[in-house]
Amino acid sequence: MGVEAIVEIGPQRTLSGLIRRSDRRVRLLNVEDGASPEKTAAALNG
């Protein structure tokens, strides 16, 4: 479907693990603490 990146929000990476099993080409990012949103935004823009 053209999805290149998925952002999971929460303290664990459960969904990221499931997604990785089904499609390793998708870029997985996680927001889990106060610093994570900035890092994730930078990764998506860069």
PDBQT receptor file of N, H, CA, C and O in Angstrom, charges set to zero:
ATOM      1  N   MET A   1       0.811  -1.195   0.000  1.00  0.00    +0.000 N 
ATOM      2  CA  MET A   1       0.000   0.000   0.000  1.00  0.00    +0.000 C 
ATOM      3  C   MET A   1       0.852   1.255   0.000  1.00  0.00    +0.000 C 
ATOM      4  O   MET A   1       0.308   2.358   0.040  1.00  0.00    +0.000 OA
ATOM      5  N   GLY A   2       2.159   1.124  -0.043  1.00  0.00    +0.000 N 
ATOM      6  H   GLY A   2       2.601   0.228  -0.075  1.00  0.00    +0.000 HD
ATOM      7  CA  GLY A   2       3.017   2.288  -0.107  1.00  0.00    +0.000 C 
ATOM      8  C   GLY A   2       3.454   2.852   1.231  1.00  0.00    +0.000 C 
ATOM      9  O   GLY A   2       4.053   3.927   1.276  1.00  0.00    +0.000 OA
ATOM     10  N   VAL A   3       3.171   2.157   2.318  1.00  0.00    +0.000 N 
ATOM     11  H   VAL A   3       2.684   1.284   2.281  1.00  0.00    +0.000 HD
ATOM     12  CA  VAL A   3       3.578   2.635   3.642  1.00  0.00    +0.000 C 
ATOM     13  C   VAL A   3       5.086   2.469   3.785  1.00  0.00    +0.000 C 
ATOM     14  O   VAL A   3       5.614   1.379   3.567  1.00  0.00    +0.000 OA
ATOM     15  N   GLU A   4       5.775   3.538   4.148  1.00  0.00    +0.000 N 
ATOM     16  H   GLU A   4       5.346   4.423   4.325  1.00  0.00    +0.000 HD
ATOM     17  CA  GLU A   4       7.226   3.486   4.302  1.00  0.00    +0.000 C 
ATOM     18  C   GLU A   4       7.664   3.567   5.747  1.00  0.00    +0.000 C 
ATOM     19  O   GLU A   4       8.743   3.081   6.088  1.00  0.00    +0.000 OA
ATOM     20  N   ALA A   5       6.847   4.174   6.614  1.00  0.00    +0.000 N 
ATOM     21  H   ALA A   5       5.971   4.568   6.336  1.00  0.00    +0.000 HD
ATOM     22  CA  ALA A   5       7.217   4.341   8.017  1.00  0.00    +0.000 C 
ATOM     23  C   ALA A   5       5.978   4.245   8.900  1.00  0.00    +0.000 C 
ATOM     24  O   ALA A   5       4.884   4.664   8.521  1.00  0.00    +0.000 OA
ATOM     25  N   ILE A   6       6.185   3.681  10.088  1.00  0.00    +0.000 N 
ATOM     26  H   ILE A   6       7.073   3.341  10.395  1.00  0.00    +0.000 HD
ATOM     27  CA  ILE A   6       5.117   3.581  11.077  1.00  0.00    +0.000 C 
ATOM     28  C   ILE A   6       5.666   4.081  12.402  1.00  0.00    +0.000 C 
ATOM     29  O   ILE A   6       6.775   3.722  12.796  1.00  0.00    +0.000 OA
ATOM     30  N   VAL A   7       4.887   4.913  13.091  1.00  0.00    +0.000 N 
ATOM     31  H   VAL A   7       3.986   5.205  12.771  1.00  0.00    +0.000 HD
ATOM     32  CA  VAL A   7       5.272   5.430  14.395  1.00  0.00    +0.000 C 
ATOM     33  C   VAL A   7       4.381   4.777  15.444  1.00  0.00    +0.000 C 
ATOM     34  O   VAL A   7       3.156   4.896  15.402  1.00  0.00    +0.000 OA
ATOM     35  N   GLU A   8       5.010   4.092  16.375  1.00  0.00    +0.000 N 
ATOM     36  H   GLU A   8       6.004   3.995  16.409  1.00  0.00    +0.000 HD
ATOM     37  CA  GLU A   8       4.276   3.482  17.486  1.00  0.00    +0.000 C 
ATOM     38  C   GLU A   8       4.442   4.377  18.705  1.00  0.00    +0.000 C 
ATOM     39  O   GLU A   8       5.552   4.798  19.030  1.00  0.00    +0.000 OA
ATOM     40  N   ILE A   9       3.339   4.661  19.371  1.00  0.00    +0.000 N 
ATOM     41  H   ILE A   9       2.437   4.319  19.107  1.00  0.00    +0.000 HD
ATOM     42  CA  ILE A   9       3.372   5.516  20.549  1.00  0.00    +0.000 C 
ATOM     43  C   ILE A   9       3.026   4.671  21.767  1.00  0.00    +0.000 C 
ATOM     44  O   ILE A   9       1.960   4.058  21.827  1.00  0.00    +0.000 OA
ATOM     45  N   GLY A  10       3.936   4.644  22.736  1.00  0.00    +0.000 N 
ATOM     46  H   GLY A  10       4.802   5.141  22.687  1.00  0.00    +0.000 HD
ATOM     47  CA  GLY A  10       3.710   3.876  23.953  1.00  0.00    +0.000 C 
ATOM     48  C   GLY A  10       5.009   3.339  24.514  1.00  0.00    +0.000 C 
ATOM     49  O   GLY A  10       6.045   3.397  23.852  1.00  0.00    +0.000 OA
ATOM     50  N   PRO A  11       4.965   2.818  25.726  1.00  0.00    +0.000 N 
ATOM     51  CA  PRO A  11       6.181   2.409  26.420  1.00  0.00    +0.000 C 
ATOM     52  C   PRO A  11       6.811   1.113  25.915  1.00  0.00    +0.000 C 
ATOM     53  O   PRO A  11       7.971   0.836  26.222  1.00  0.00    +0.000 OA
ATOM     54  N   GLN A  12       6.078   0.326  25.159  1.00  0.00    +0.000 N 
ATOM     55  H   GLN A  12       5.136   0.551  24.910  1.00  0.00    +0.000 HD
ATOM     56  CA  GLN A  12       6.638  -0.926  24.650  1.00  0.00    +0.000 C 
ATOM     57  C   GLN A  12       6.587  -0.934  23.136  1.00  0.00    +0.000 C 
ATOM     58  O   GLN A  12       5.882  -0.128  22.529  1.00  0.00    +0.000 OA
ATOM     59  N   ARG A  13       7.332  -1.843  22.525  1.00  0.00    +0.000 N 
ATOM     60  H   ARG A  13       7.904  -2.498  23.019  1.00  0.00    +0.000 HD
ATOM     61  CA  ARG A  13       7.390  -1.919  21.066  1.00  0.00    +0.000 C 
ATOM     62  C   ARG A  13       6.706  -3.184  20.546  1.00  0.00    +0.000 C 
ATOM     63  O   ARG A  13       7.211  -3.838  19.633  1.00  0.00    +0.000 OA
ATOM     64  N   THR A  14       5.578  -3.516  21.119  1.00  0.00    +0.000 N 
ATOM     65  H   THR A  14       5.167  -2.984  21.860  1.00  0.00    +0.000 HD
ATOM     66  CA  THR A  14       4.872  -4.737  20.747  1.00  0.00    +0.000 C 
ATOM     67  C   THR A  14       4.415  -4.708  19.295  1.00  0.00    +0.000 C 
ATOM     68  O   THR A  14       4.662  -5.654  18.546  1.00  0.00    +0.000 OA
ATOM     69  N   LEU A  15       3.756  -3.638  18.897  1.00  0.00    +0.000 N 
ATOM     70  H   LEU A  15       3.555  -2.870  19.505  1.00  0.00    +0.000 HD
ATOM     71  CA  LEU A  15       3.271  -3.552  17.520  1.00  0.00    +0.000 C 
ATOM     72  C   LEU A  15       4.416  -3.511  16.517  1.00  0.00    +0.000 C 
ATOM     73  O   LEU A  15       4.315  -4.082  15.432  1.00  0.00    +0.000 OA
ATOM     74  N   SER A  16       5.500  -2.840  16.877  1.00  0.00    +0.000 N 
ATOM     75  H   SER A  16       5.582  -2.376  17.759  1.00  0.00    +0.000 HD
ATOM     76  CA  SER A  16       6.661  -2.781  15.991  1.00  0.00    +0.000 C 
ATOM     77  C   SER A  16       7.209  -4.174  15.715  1.00  0.00    +0.000 C 
ATOM     78  O   SER A  16       7.590  -4.489  14.588  1.00  0.00    +0.000 OA
ATOM     79  N   GLY A  17       7.245  -5.002  16.747  1.00  0.00    +0.000 N 
ATOM     80  H   GLY A  17       6.936  -4.747  17.663  1.00  0.00    +0.000 HD
ATOM     81  CA  GLY A  17       7.720  -6.378  16.572  1.00  0.00    +0.000 C 
ATOM     82  C   GLY A  17       6.838  -7.171  15.634  1.00  0.00    +0.000 C 
ATOM     83  O   GLY A  17       7.335  -7.930  14.802  1.00  0.00    +0.000 OA
ATOM     84  N   LEU A  18       5.533  -7.002  15.762  1.00  0.00    +0.000 N 
ATOM     85  H   LEU A  18       5.130  -6.385  16.438  1.00  0.00    +0.000 HD
ATOM     86  CA  LEU A  18       4.605  -7.712  14.878  1.00  0.00    +0.000 C 
ATOM     87  C   LEU A  18       4.732  -7.221  13.441  1.00  0.00    +0.000 C 
ATOM     88  O   LEU A  18       4.702  -8.019  12.503  1.00  0.00    +0.000 OA
ATOM     89  N   ILE A  19       4.873  -5.925  13.270  1.00  0.00    +0.000 N 
ATOM     90  H   ILE A  19       4.898  -5.277  14.032  1.00  0.00    +0.000 HD
ATOM     91  CA  ILE A  19       5.010  -5.359  11.930  1.00  0.00    +0.000 C 
ATOM     92  C   ILE A  19       6.313  -5.825  11.294  1.00  0.00    +0.000 C 
ATOM     93  O   ILE A  19       6.336  -6.164  10.111  1.00  0.00    +0.000 OA
ATOM     94  N   ARG A  20       7.391  -5.845  12.061  1.00  0.00    +0.000 N 
ATOM     95  H   ARG A  20       7.372  -5.570  13.022  1.00  0.00    +0.000 HD
ATOM     96  CA  ARG A  20       8.692  -6.266  11.540  1.00  0.00    +0.000 C 
ATOM     97  C   ARG A  20       8.621  -7.698  10.995  1.00  0.00    +0.000 C 
ATOM     98  O   ARG A  20       9.260  -8.015   9.991  1.00  0.00    +0.000 OA
ATOM     99  N   ARG A  21       7.857  -8.543  11.647  1.00  0.00    +0.000 N 
ATOM    100  H   ARG A  21       7.338  -8.286  12.462  1.00  0.00    +0.000 HD
ATOM    101  CA  ARG A  21       7.715  -9.936  11.185  1.00  0.00    +0.000 C 
ATOM    102  C   ARG A  21       7.013 -10.011   9.828  1.00  0.00    +0.000 C 
ATOM    103  O   ARG A  21       7.325 -10.881   9.015  1.00  0.00    +0.000 OA
ATOM    104  N   SER A  22       6.077  -9.112   9.586  1.00  0.00    +0.000 N 
ATOM    105  H   SER A  22       5.823  -8.406  10.246  1.00  0.00    +0.000 HD
ATOM    106  CA  SER A  22       5.314  -9.187   8.346  1.00  0.00    +0.000 C 
ATOM    107  C   SER A  22       5.953  -8.425   7.189  1.00  0.00    +0.000 C 
ATOM    108  O   SER A  22       5.765  -8.805   6.033  1.00  0.00    +0.000 OA
ATOM    109  N   ASP A  23       6.704  -7.361   7.470  1.00  0.00    +0.000 N 
ATOM    110  H   ASP A  23       6.857  -7.053   8.409  1.00  0.00    +0.000 HD
ATOM    111  CA  ASP A  23       7.328  -6.580   6.396  1.00  0.00    +0.000 C 
ATOM    112  C   ASP A  23       8.559  -5.856   6.926  1.00  0.00    +0.000 C 
ATOM    113  O   ASP A  23       8.436  -4.848   7.622  1.00  0.00    +0.000 OA
ATOM    114  N   ARG A  24       9.724  -6.355   6.607  1.00  0.00    +0.000 N 
ATOM    115  H   ARG A  24       9.825  -7.174   6.042  1.00  0.00    +0.000 HD
ATOM    116  CA  ARG A  24      10.980  -5.770   7.089  1.00  0.00    +0.000 C 
ATOM    117  C   ARG A  24      11.351  -4.476   6.369  1.00  0.00    +0.000 C 
ATOM    118  O   ARG A  24      12.267  -3.774   6.799  1.00  0.00    +0.000 OA
ATOM    119  N   ARG A  25      10.661  -4.155   5.291  1.00  0.00    +0.000 N 
ATOM    120  H   ARG A  25       9.917  -4.725   4.942  1.00  0.00    +0.000 HD
ATOM    121  CA  ARG A  25      10.980  -2.934   4.542  1.00  0.00    +0.000 C 
ATOM    122  C   ARG A  25      10.428  -1.676   5.204  1.00  0.00    +0.000 C 
ATOM    123  O   ARG A  25      10.907  -0.576   4.927  1.00  0.00    +0.000 OA
ATOM    124  N   VAL A  26       9.440  -1.819   6.065  1.00  0.00    +0.000 N 
ATOM    125  H   VAL A  26       9.052  -2.713   6.289  1.00  0.00    +0.000 HD
ATOM    126  CA  VAL A  26       8.809  -0.666   6.720  1.00  0.00    +0.000 C 
ATOM    127  C   VAL A  26       9.742  -0.118   7.796  1.00  0.00    +0.000 C 
ATOM    128  O   VAL A  26      10.307  -0.870   8.590  1.00  0.00    +0.000 OA
ATOM    129  N   ARG A  27       9.890   1.178   7.806  1.00  0.00    +0.000 N 
ATOM    130  H   ARG A  27       9.431   1.789   7.161  1.00  0.00    +0.000 HD
ATOM    131  CA  ARG A  27      10.715   1.862   8.813  1.00  0.00    +0.000 C 
ATOM    132  C   ARG A  27       9.880   2.047  10.073  1.00  0.00    +0.000 C 
ATOM    133  O   ARG A  27       8.799   2.634  10.024  1.00  0.00    +0.000 OA
ATOM    134  N   LEU A  28      10.377   1.549  11.199  1.00  0.00    +0.000 N 
ATOM    135  H   LEU A  28      11.256   1.073  11.238  1.00  0.00    +0.000 HD
ATOM    136  CA  LEU A  28       9.634   1.593  12.456  1.00  0.00    +0.000 C 
ATOM    137  C   LEU A  28      10.253   2.599  13.415  1.00  0.00    +0.000 C 
ATOM    138  O   LEU A  28      11.454   2.562  13.684  1.00  0.00    +0.000 OA
ATOM    139  N   LEU A  29       9.423   3.495  13.924  1.00  0.00    +0.000 N 
ATOM    140  H   LEU A  29       8.448   3.525  13.705  1.00  0.00    +0.000 HD
ATOM    141  CA  LEU A  29       9.862   4.499  14.881  1.00  0.00    +0.000 C 
ATOM    142  C   LEU A  29       8.984   4.395  16.112  1.00  0.00    +0.000 C 
ATOM    143  O   LEU A  29       7.818   4.012  16.019  1.00  0.00    +0.000 OA
ATOM    144  N   ASN A  30       9.546   4.740  17.277  1.00  0.00    +0.000 N 
ATOM    145  H   ASN A  30      10.493   5.051  17.353  1.00  0.00    +0.000 HD
ATOM    146  CA  ASN A  30       8.811   4.597  18.522  1.00  0.00    +0.000 C 
ATOM    147  C   ASN A  30       8.905   5.863  19.355  1.00  0.00    +0.000 C 
ATOM    148  O   ASN A  30       9.988   6.423  19.527  1.00  0.00    +0.000 OA
ATOM    149  N   VAL A  31       7.757   6.316  19.876  1.00  0.00    +0.000 N 
ATOM    150  H   VAL A  31       6.878   5.861  19.736  1.00  0.00    +0.000 HD
ATOM    151  CA  VAL A  31       7.712   7.445  20.801  1.00  0.00    +0.000 C 
ATOM    152  C   VAL A  31       7.361   6.869  22.164  1.00  0.00    +0.000 C 
ATOM    153  O   VAL A  31       6.244   6.400  22.382  1.00  0.00    +0.000 OA
ATOM    154  N   GLU A  32       8.336   6.910  23.088  1.00  0.00    +0.000 N 
ATOM    155  H   GLU A  32       9.243   7.291  22.910  1.00  0.00    +0.000 HD
ATOM    156  CA  GLU A  32       8.116   6.275  24.382  1.00  0.00    +0.000 C 
ATOM    157  C   GLU A  32       8.465   7.135  25.589  1.00  0.00    +0.000 C 
ATOM    158  O   GLU A  32       8.192   6.740  26.723  1.00  0.00    +0.000 OA
ATOM    159  N   ASP A  33       9.066   8.305  25.368  1.00  0.00    +0.000 N 
ATOM    160  H   ASP A  33       9.288   8.626  24.448  1.00  0.00    +0.000 HD
ATOM    161  CA  ASP A  33       9.420   9.174  26.483  1.00  0.00    +0.000 C 
ATOM    162  C   ASP A  33       9.452  10.627  26.016  1.00  0.00    +0.000 C 
ATOM    163  O   ASP A  33       9.093  10.920  24.876  1.00  0.00    +0.000 OA
ATOM    164  N   GLY A  34       9.873  11.519  26.875  1.00  0.00    +0.000 N 
ATOM    165  H   GLY A  34      10.165  11.281  27.801  1.00  0.00    +0.000 HD
ATOM    166  CA  GLY A  34       9.868  12.944  26.555  1.00  0.00    +0.000 C 
ATOM    167  C   GLY A  34      10.765  13.360  25.408  1.00  0.00    +0.000 C 
ATOM    168  O   GLY A  34      10.461  14.325  24.706  1.00  0.00    +0.000 OA
ATOM    169  N   ALA A  35      11.868  12.650  25.203  1.00  0.00    +0.000 N 
ATOM    170  H   ALA A  35      12.115  11.867  25.773  1.00  0.00    +0.000 HD
ATOM    171  CA  ALA A  35      12.807  12.999  24.135  1.00  0.00    +0.000 C 
ATOM    172  C   ALA A  35      12.438  12.358  22.791  1.00  0.00    +0.000 C 
ATOM    173  O   ALA A  35      12.871  12.825  21.738  1.00  0.00    +0.000 OA
ATOM    174  N   SER A  36      11.662  11.320  22.833  1.00  0.00    +0.000 N 
ATOM    175  H   SER A  36      11.310  10.940  23.689  1.00  0.00    +0.000 HD
ATOM    176  CA  SER A  36      11.332  10.561  21.624  1.00  0.00    +0.000 C 
ATOM    177  C   SER A  36      10.603  11.351  20.537  1.00  0.00    +0.000 C 
ATOM    178  O   SER A  36      10.916  11.165  19.361  1.00  0.00    +0.000 OA
ATOM    179  N   PRO A  37       9.640  12.228  20.870  1.00  0.00    +0.000 N 
ATOM    180  CA  PRO A  37       8.940  12.938  19.787  1.00  0.00    +0.000 C 
ATOM    181  C   PRO A  37       9.870  13.756  18.897  1.00  0.00    +0.000 C 
ATOM    182  O   PRO A  37       9.704  13.774  17.677  1.00  0.00    +0.000 OA
ATOM    183  N   GLU A  38      10.833  14.422  19.490  1.00  0.00    +0.000 N 
ATOM    184  H   GLU A  38      10.968  14.407  20.481  1.00  0.00    +0.000 HD
ATOM    185  CA  GLU A  38      11.776  15.219  18.694  1.00  0.00    +0.000 C 
ATOM    186  C   GLU A  38      12.640  14.328  17.813  1.00  0.00    +0.000 C 
ATOM    187  O   GLU A  38      12.864  14.641  16.644  1.00  0.00    +0.000 OA
ATOM    188  N   LYS A  39      13.123  13.226  18.363  1.00  0.00    +0.000 N 
ATOM    189  H   LYS A  39      12.941  12.971  19.313  1.00  0.00    +0.000 HD
ATOM    190  CA  LYS A  39      13.951  12.293  17.586  1.00  0.00    +0.000 C 
ATOM    191  C   LYS A  39      13.153  11.687  16.444  1.00  0.00    +0.000 C 
ATOM    192  O   LYS A  39      13.657  11.542  15.330  1.00  0.00    +0.000 OA
ATOM    193  N   THR A  40      11.921  11.339  16.722  1.00  0.00    +0.000 N 
ATOM    194  H   THR A  40      11.511  11.456  17.627  1.00  0.00    +0.000 HD
ATOM    195  CA  THR A  40      11.068  10.743  15.687  1.00  0.00    +0.000 C 
ATOM    196  C   THR A  40      10.771  11.751  14.582  1.00  0.00    +0.000 C 
ATOM    197  O   THR A  40      10.838  11.408  13.402  1.00  0.00    +0.000 OA
ATOM    198  N   ALA A  41      10.448  12.979  14.946  1.00  0.00    +0.000 N 
ATOM    199  H   ALA A  41      10.394  13.257  15.905  1.00  0.00    +0.000 HD
ATOM    200  CA  ALA A  41      10.186  14.018  13.953  1.00  0.00    +0.000 C 
ATOM    201  C   ALA A  41      11.411  14.274  13.088  1.00  0.00    +0.000 C 
ATOM    202  O   ALA A  41      11.294  14.435  11.873  1.00  0.00    +0.000 OA
ATOM    203  N   ALA A  42      12.578  14.311  13.707  1.00  0.00    +0.000 N 
ATOM    204  H   ALA A  42      12.672  14.180  14.694  1.00  0.00    +0.000 HD
ATOM    205  CA  ALA A  42      13.818  14.521  12.949  1.00  0.00    +0.000 C 
ATOM    206  C   ALA A  42      14.062  13.365  11.988  1.00  0.00    +0.000 C 
ATOM    207  O   ALA A  42      14.487  13.580  10.852  1.00  0.00    +0.000 OA
ATOM    208  N   ALA A  43      13.797  12.147  12.435  1.00  0.00    +0.000 N 
ATOM    209  H   ALA A  43      13.452  11.973  13.358  1.00  0.00    +0.000 HD
ATOM    210  CA  ALA A  43      13.998  10.969  11.582  1.00  0.00    +0.000 C 
ATOM    211  C   ALA A  43      13.032  10.976  10.394  1.00  0.00    +0.000 C 
ATOM    212  O   ALA A  43      13.405  10.577   9.291  1.00  0.00    +0.000 OA
ATOM    213  N   LEU A  44      11.812  11.420  10.611  1.00  0.00    +0.000 N 
ATOM    214  H   LEU A  44      11.508  11.744  11.508  1.00  0.00    +0.000 HD
ATOM    215  CA  LEU A  44      10.842  11.460   9.535  1.00  0.00    +0.000 C 
ATOM    216  C   LEU A  44      11.144  12.562   8.536  1.00  0.00    +0.000 C 
ATOM    217  O   LEU A  44      10.867  12.413   7.346  1.00  0.00    +0.000 OA
ATOM    218  N   ASN A  45      11.710  13.668   9.009  1.00  0.00    +0.000 N 
ATOM    219  H   ASN A  45      11.935  13.789   9.976  1.00  0.00    +0.000 HD
ATOM    220  CA  ASN A  45      12.017  14.803   8.126  1.00  0.00    +0.000 C 
ATOM    221  C   ASN A  45      13.372  14.682   7.456  1.00  0.00    +0.000 C 
ATOM    222  O   ASN A  45      13.643  15.381   6.480  1.00  0.00    +0.000 OA
ATOM    223  N   GLY A  46      14.219  13.814   7.962  1.00  0.00    +0.000 N 
ATOM    224  H   GLY A  46      13.998  13.246   8.755  1.00  0.00    +0.000 HD
ATOM    225  CA  GLY A  46      15.581  13.752   7.450  1.00  0.00    +0.000 C 
ATOM    226  C   GLY A  46      15.813  12.623   6.592  1.00  0.00    +0.000 C 
ATOM    227  O   GLY A  46      16.923  12.448   6.089  1.00  0.00    +0.000 OA
TER     228      GLY A  46
